[in-house]
């Protein structure tokens, strides 16, 4: 059973200073294919959702359920992405920051403080970058789950369009089956050219 106590302790201390706390996180910096996706959420703290934690440590089935609950309970949320073309043009770090900024700016409600998972952003709001924020902050963990489920659903759609790459199972990450398919079939339109140089000529 996952211990969520650190999440509650971290954010509840901040609630003594700030009314609206936003969490911001990304998914998809490492894959060979597909976009980078970010989510920004402002969550209420009177009834925190049971089972929220770092999306990488929550099962896919549980993430799907939590995704719907988070969006239903959120005070405000936004989801944005940057394409593989943008990643190739400006590099993955800059594309991630661009998507994060867009997620923050797209919120319908301005937060009092923005919690970000280890990335420094220049925004018109007090910002706290937190190391391993998706496992130590409730707000960031919620954003992590939202971004993860949204991107996974995108990759499932791409799996239907490009079935040879096994995207439904690897979500674009460099598994052996994915890399073998790259070598056999070459790239498809959603591959990141700047990531696949070692696998295709």
C-alpha positions as CSV (number, residue, x, y, z in Angstrom):
1,X,0.0,0.0,0.0
2,X,1.4,3.4,-1.0
3,X,2.0,5.8,1.9
4,X,0.4,9.2,1.0
5,X,1.3,10.9,4.2
6,X,4.1,13.0,2.7
7,X,1.6,14.4,0.2
8,X,-0.8,15.6,2.9
9,X,2.0,17.1,5.1
10,X,3.7,19.0,2.3
11,X,0.6,20.7,0.9
12,X,-1.3,21.2,4.1
13,X,1.6,23.3,5.4
14,X,1.4,25.5,2.3
15,X,-2.4,25.8,2.8
16,X,-1.6,27.8,5.9
17,X,-0.1,30.5,3.7
18,X,-1.9,30.2,0.4
19,X,-5.6,29.7,-0.6
20,X,-5.2,28.4,-4.2
21,X,-2.4,26.0,-4.8
22,X,-1.7,24.8,-8.4
23,X,0.3,21.8,-9.3
24,X,2.1,21.5,-12.6
25,X,3.8,18.4,-14.1
26,X,4.8,16.9,-17.5
27,X,4.8,13.5,-19.1
28,X,6.7,12.3,-22.1
29,X,10.2,13.8,-22.0
30,X,11.9,10.5,-22.6
31,X,9.9,8.7,-25.4
32,X,11.2,8.3,-29.0
33,X,7.7,9.3,-30.3
34,X,4.7,11.5,-29.6
35,X,4.3,14.8,-27.8
36,X,5.3,16.0,-24.4
37,X,2.1,16.7,-22.4
38,X,1.7,18.9,-19.3
39,X,-1.1,19.5,-16.9
40,X,-1.8,22.2,-14.4
41,X,-4.5,21.7,-11.7
42,X,-5.8,23.7,-8.8
43,X,-7.3,21.2,-6.3
44,X,-9.5,21.7,-3.2
45,X,-8.0,20.4,0.0
46,X,-11.2,19.9,2.1
47,X,-11.6,16.4,0.6
48,X,-8.4,15.1,-0.8
49,X,-8.8,12.2,-3.2
50,X,-7.7,8.9,-1.8
51,X,-5.0,7.0,-3.8
52,X,-3.5,10.0,-5.5
53,X,0.3,9.6,-5.9
54,X,3.1,9.8,-8.5
55,X,1.5,8.6,-11.7
56,X,4.4,6.2,-12.4
57,X,3.6,4.3,-9.2
58,X,-0.2,4.0,-9.8
59,X,-1.6,1.3,-12.0
60,X,-3.1,2.2,-15.4
61,X,-6.5,1.1,-14.3
62,X,-6.4,3.2,-11.1
63,X,-5.0,6.2,-13.0
64,X,-8.0,6.1,-15.4
65,X,-10.4,6.3,-12.4
66,X,-8.4,9.0,-10.7
67,X,-8.2,11.1,-13.9
68,X,-12.0,11.4,-14.0
69,X,-12.3,12.2,-10.3
70,X,-9.5,14.8,-10.4
71,X,-11.1,16.7,-13.3
72,X,-14.5,16.5,-11.7
73,X,-13.2,17.9,-8.4
74,X,-10.6,20.4,-9.7
75,X,-11.2,24.1,-9.1
76,X,-9.5,24.7,-12.5
77,X,-7.3,22.6,-14.8
78,X,-5.6,22.8,-18.2
79,X,-3.8,20.3,-20.4
80,X,-1.4,21.3,-23.2
81,X,1.2,19.6,-25.3
82,X,4.0,20.3,-27.7
83,X,4.5,18.1,-30.8
84,X,7.4,16.0,-31.8
85,X,8.1,18.7,-34.5
86,X,8.5,21.4,-31.8
87,X,10.7,19.0,-29.7
88,X,13.0,18.6,-32.7
89,X,13.1,22.3,-33.4
90,X,13.8,23.7,-29.9
91,X,14.8,20.5,-27.9
92,X,12.9,18.6,-25.3
93,X,13.6,20.8,-22.3
94,X,12.5,24.0,-24.0
95,X,9.4,22.3,-25.5
96,X,8.6,21.0,-22.0
97,X,8.9,24.5,-20.5
98,X,6.8,26.0,-23.3
99,X,4.0,23.5,-22.7
100,X,4.2,24.1,-18.9
101,X,3.9,27.8,-19.4
102,X,0.9,27.3,-21.7
103,X,-0.7,25.1,-19.2
104,X,-0.3,27.7,-16.4
105,X,-1.5,30.5,-18.6
106,X,-4.5,28.5,-19.8
107,X,-5.9,28.1,-16.2
108,X,-9.3,29.9,-15.8
109,X,-8.4,30.8,-12.2
110,X,-5.1,32.3,-11.2
111,X,-3.4,30.4,-8.3
112,X,-1.7,32.0,-5.3
113,X,1.3,29.7,-5.7
114,X,2.4,27.3,-8.4
115,X,4.2,24.0,-7.5
116,X,6.3,22.6,-10.2
117,X,8.1,19.3,-10.4
118,X,11.8,20.4,-10.4
119,X,11.6,22.8,-13.3
120,X,12.1,26.6,-12.9
121,X,9.5,28.7,-14.7
122,X,9.2,32.5,-15.1
123,X,5.5,33.2,-14.4
124,X,3.5,36.0,-12.8
125,X,2.9,33.9,-9.7
126,X,5.0,32.7,-6.7
127,X,6.6,29.4,-7.9
128,X,8.1,26.6,-5.9
129,X,10.1,24.0,-7.8
130,X,10.0,20.8,-5.8
131,X,12.4,17.9,-6.3
132,X,10.4,14.7,-6.8
133,X,7.3,16.8,-6.6
134,X,5.0,14.1,-8.1
135,X,5.6,12.0,-5.0
136,X,5.7,14.7,-2.3
137,X,3.0,17.1,-3.4
138,X,-0.7,16.4,-3.7
139,X,-1.3,19.1,-6.3
140,X,1.7,17.9,-8.5
141,X,0.6,14.3,-8.2
142,X,-2.8,15.2,-9.4
143,X,-1.3,17.0,-12.4
144,X,1.0,14.0,-13.0
145,X,-1.9,11.7,-13.3
146,X,-3.9,14.0,-15.6
147,X,-1.0,14.4,-17.9
148,X,-0.1,10.7,-17.9
149,X,-3.6,9.5,-18.7
150,X,-4.1,12.2,-21.4
151,X,-0.9,11.2,-23.2
152,X,-1.5,7.5,-22.8
153,X,-4.8,7.9,-24.5
154,X,-3.2,9.8,-27.4
155,X,-0.6,7.1,-27.8
156,X,-3.4,4.5,-27.9
157,X,-4.9,6.4,-30.8
158,X,-1.5,6.4,-32.6
159,X,-1.2,2.7,-32.0
160,X,-4.3,2.1,-34.2
161,X,-2.8,4.4,-36.9
162,X,0.7,3.0,-36.7
163,X,0.3,-0.6,-35.4
164,X,3.8,-1.9,-36.1
165,X,5.4,0.1,-33.3
166,X,3.4,-1.3,-30.4
167,X,2.6,2.2,-29.1
168,X,-0.3,0.8,-27.0
169,X,2.2,-1.0,-24.8
170,X,5.3,1.3,-24.9
171,X,3.6,4.7,-25.3
172,X,6.6,5.7,-27.5
173,X,9.4,4.7,-25.1
174,X,12.4,2.9,-26.5
175,X,11.5,-0.7,-25.7
176,X,13.2,-3.5,-27.7
177,X,10.1,-4.2,-29.7
178,X,9.7,-0.5,-30.6
179,X,13.4,-0.1,-31.5
180,X,13.2,-3.3,-33.6
181,X,10.2,-2.0,-35.5
182,X,12.1,1.3,-36.1
183,X,15.0,-0.6,-37.6
184,X,12.6,-2.7,-39.7
185,X,10.1,-0.2,-40.9
186,X,11.8,3.2,-40.3
187,X,10.2,6.1,-38.6
188,X,6.6,7.3,-38.7
189,X,5.3,10.9,-38.6
190,X,5.1,11.1,-34.8
191,X,8.7,10.0,-34.2
192,X,11.2,12.5,-32.8
193,X,14.0,12.8,-35.3
194,X,16.3,14.2,-32.7
195,X,15.8,11.1,-30.5
196,X,16.0,8.2,-33.1
197,X,19.3,8.9,-34.9
198,X,20.9,5.7,-33.4
199,X,18.1,3.5,-34.8
200,X,17.4,4.7,-38.3
201,X,19.6,5.9,-41.1
